[in-house]
Amino acid sequence: ATLRQDMAFFDDKHNSIGALSSRLSTDAALVKASLADRLNLVVMNLATVVAGMVIAFYYGWLLTLVLLAMLPLLIVSGALQMYLITGAAKMDDK
């Protein structure tokens, strides 16, 4: 959308080349950090579930059934954790 602006758009002090390039680099870094944090949390939660399943299968099928019964709780707690962390990150940005 920036490339399709009129010439007068770039004459404004807030839309100078330096300001736009600085904003683009900052926004790209924020997007990268946001995606990296979420991806790290998803991988961490999946690794926890897989490790728990392996331990449960090793020690017995009854423990596996208990773990499978608790899986919805683990998913909800992981989603809540992601929500709280992103909320804390937004508070830090302010």
C-alpha positions in Angstrom: 0.0 0.0 0.0 2.9 2.3 0.6 4.1 2.0 -3.0 0.7 3.1 -4.4 0.6 6.4 -2.5 0.6 9.8 -4.4 3.8 11.8 -4.5 2.4 14.3 -2.0 2.3 11.5 0.6 6.1 11.3 0.7 6.4 15.1 1.1 4.8 14.9 4.5 7.4 15.1 7.4 5.9 11.9 9.0 6.1 10.0 5.8 9.7 10.8 4.7 11.9 8.0 3.4 13.8 7.7 6.6 10.6 7.5 8.7 9.1 4.9 6.4 12.1 2.7 6.3 12.5 2.9 10.0 8.9 1.9 10.5 9.2 -1.0 8.1 12.2 -2.4 9.9 10.6 -2.0 13.3 7.4 -3.6 12.1 9.2 -6.5 10.5 11.1 -7.1 13.8 7.9 -7.1 15.8 6.2 -9.5 13.5 9.2 -11.9 13.6 9.3 -11.7 17.4 5.6 -12.3 17.7 5.6 -15.3 15.5 8.7 -16.7 17.1 7.2 -16.5 20.6 4.0 -18.2 19.6 5.8 -20.9 17.6 8.1 -21.6 20.6 5.1 -22.0 22.9 3.4 -24.4 20.5 6.5 -26.5 20.1 7.1 -26.6 23.8 3.5 -27.7 24.5 3.6 -30.3 21.9 6.9 -31.7 23.2 5.4 -31.8 26.7 2.4 -33.8 25.4 4.6 -36.2 23.4 7.0 -36.7 26.3 4.1 -37.4 28.6 2.6 -39.9 26.2 6.0 -41.7 25.9 6.4 -41.9 29.7 2.8 -43.1 30.1 3.2 -45.8 27.5 6.4 -46.9 29.2 4.9 -47.2 32.6 1.5 -48.7 31.6 -1.7 -48.4 29.7 -3.7 -47.2 32.7 -1.5 -44.2 33.1 -1.9 -43.6 29.4 -5.6 -43.5 29.8 -5.4 -41.0 32.6 -3.1 -38.8 30.6 -5.5 -39.0 27.6 -8.4 -38.0 29.9 -6.3 -35.0 31.0 -5.4 -34.0 27.5 -8.2 -31.4 27.1 -7.1 -29.8 30.3 -3.6 -29.6 29.0 -4.7 -28.0 25.8 -6.8 -25.4 27.6 -4.0 -24.6 30.0 -1.6 -24.2 27.1 -4.0 -21.9 25.3 -4.5 -19.9 28.5 -0.7 -19.6 28.9 -0.3 -18.3 25.4 -3.1 -15.8 25.9 -1.5 -14.5 29.2 2.0 -14.3 27.7 0.8 -12.3 24.7 -1.2 -10.1 27.0 1.9 -9.5 29.1 3.9 -8.7 26.0 1.3 -6.1 24.9 1.5 -4.5 28.4 5.3 -4.3 28.0 5.0 -2.6 24.7 2.9 0.2 26.3 
